[in-house]
Structures are given as C-alpha cells and as structure tokens.
Amino acid sequence: MFKLEAIKDMNEEQRLKYMLILSKGQLSSEKDDLANISNITGIINACIDNLNWTGFYLLRDGELVLGPFQGLPACNRIALGEGVCGSAVSTGEIQLIPDVHLFPGHIACDSASNSELVIPIIKKNKVLGVLDLDSPLKERFSSLHIEYFSQLVDTLNEYIDWDRI
Ligand code: SME
C-alpha cells in the first residue's frame, strides 16, 4: 500500500527521486504494460504536488489518443502539431510552458491548467507518444522537472513496449 506519510516532508527534488524509485519498483515487478503506465500516473500524482492532470497520450495511426491518466476527463484525440502535446510530437522536443494562456493553440482540456510540461516518448528515433503534466499554478515546472521526468521516460522506454498497449 502506498504511504503518503513517506513524502510529506520531502522537498521537490527528493519527491522526484522517490517518484523514480517507486516507478522502477513498479516496472520491475509487473509485466503488463497497461498496468505499468496506469500506476506510473498514480505514482506521479501521489509524489508531486499541484498537478491537476497527469497522463499519457499515445500515437495511434497518425494522431495522439488518450491513454491512462489522473485528473478530469480529457480530450480523446489530439492532432499532430496541435496544442502543446501535438507540438511535442511534431518537434520531438520537450515543451515547458510557464503560462499555457500564452501558448498559441493550447488545448484547454481542463480550465484549471495554467502551466504544462510535455515530455515526448522517443524510442529508436521514433516519437511514440507523450507524458503530459498540467498544473493549476503558473511556472510550476522547471529544469529540475525536465531532468527527472526525462529520466522517468527513459526508464519507461527500457520496460514498456508501447506498440503492445
Ligand atoms: N493541454 C494539452 C491538451 C491535453 S490536456 O492538457 C490533458 C495540449 O495543449 O496539447
């Protein structure tokens, strides 16, 4: 059972490190890819404060389709190049958006979102989807989050066969 007491006194970097430890524990103890990425969204949500939406969009037949997530119901499909997620896929680059209201074409699935971090999932030079984090706070994400969430996606790539989900 997950114990929230373990993290309540941790600073942000300790929480991010703990998130990686728990994620590796999950991935090394379960073979099912869908169960794994579902619980990864739960681990992120439990470890990191001030997130209103955390989840995956996976590339299916040329568009992003909603995967496991924590938060309010969200857009089912996002076209490549559209919104923050579609831009992460078309550029292959991490999108750190301090204020989503200043991002042209931002897709507001949840009106509570004010900042966003999107990490593209790239394996063997192919973009396969994104990990999307939304916060109700402006400027919630920093280079620290890029560092640890990139490590998380690298770890996911070691374990997950995205085509099998
Ligand atoms: N804001 C995203 C859409 C997905 S939601 O945040 C869950 C975007 O602009 O691509």
Residues whose N, C-alpha, C, O or C-beta is under 5 A from the ligand:
A	BS01	SME	W53 A74 E82 G83 V84 C85 G86 G105 H106 I107 A108 C109 D134
